Amino acid sequence: MSDAAAVFGDLSVESDELDLLVSGLSEPEWAVATPAPGWSIAHQIAHLGWTDRVALLAVTDPAAFAGEAEKAVTAPATFVDDGARAGAALPASVLLARWRDGRERLRRALDEAPAGARFPWYGPPMSAPSMATARLMETWAHGQDIADALGVTRAPTARLRHIARIGVRARDYAFLVRGEQPPAEQFRVELTGPGGELWAYGPEGAGQYVTGPALDFCLLVTQRAHRADLAVRAEGADAGRWLDIAQAFAGPPGAGRAPEGSE
C-alpha cells in the first residue's frame, strides 16, 4: 500500500470512529459543552464539516477557495468560530448528514487528485496526502474534545503516527508564528507508539531531544492537554521551549489547555 493510500484509509477510519461516537447522541447531548470555550459537540462537528468543505474547494475550485481564504484575512480572529456557529445552529440530524456527505466528497477528490499536485491552503500549499494527514489530525483532535466532553477514553492507535509526524515537521512554524527564531539545530524525537514500537525523527546523537509516549506528544502538539499533565520530556533549552509552544495546526498561536486542577 502506498503512503497516500494508507493516509486516505486512516482518515476514513478515524472519521468513522468519531461518527460512531456522536451518531447515537440525543439532540440535547449535541449541546454539551466541550473543553473548547464556547464550543459544544455540535460546534466541533460543524467545524470539521466546514473545514472539509473549504478543503474540497481548495482541491476542486482554487478560485472559490481564494474567496474563503480572504475571509480569514479580513476576520482572522472570528472566521473559524463563525463557521462552527453556523453549522451548530442546524438540527443535529442535518449537521451529521452534511458532515458525512462533505467528508466523503473530500475523500474522493483527494483520492482522484493527480500525483504531485499541490493545492492552496491557509498555510503553504499542500499535496493530497498532506491535506488528508491534516484532516486526520483535526478529526482526531476535535474528536478528543468530544470524547472529553462525554467522559469517553479512546484507545490510542497507530494512526497517531500521522499526527506525530505533523507535530515534528511543524516545529519551526510554532516558533515563527510567535515571532521567534526557530533553533538552527534539529532535535531528535523518540516516541513510544501504542504497541510499544519506537517512532524516531531527526538525527541520532542530536544535542537536544524529546521523548515520551506518542499519545502524549499528539495531545501536546494538538494542544489538547497541558505539558504539565503529560509524560513528554525535553533535553535542552530550545527543545523545552518547543514543548511549551508546539502546535501541529496552521493559524495563530492557540491558547491550549490549562493544567489539570488549575481551574
Order of alpha helices (4+ residues) and beta strands (2+ residues): alpha-alpha-alpha-alpha-alpha-beta-beta-alpha-alpha-alpha-beta-beta-beta-alpha-beta-alpha
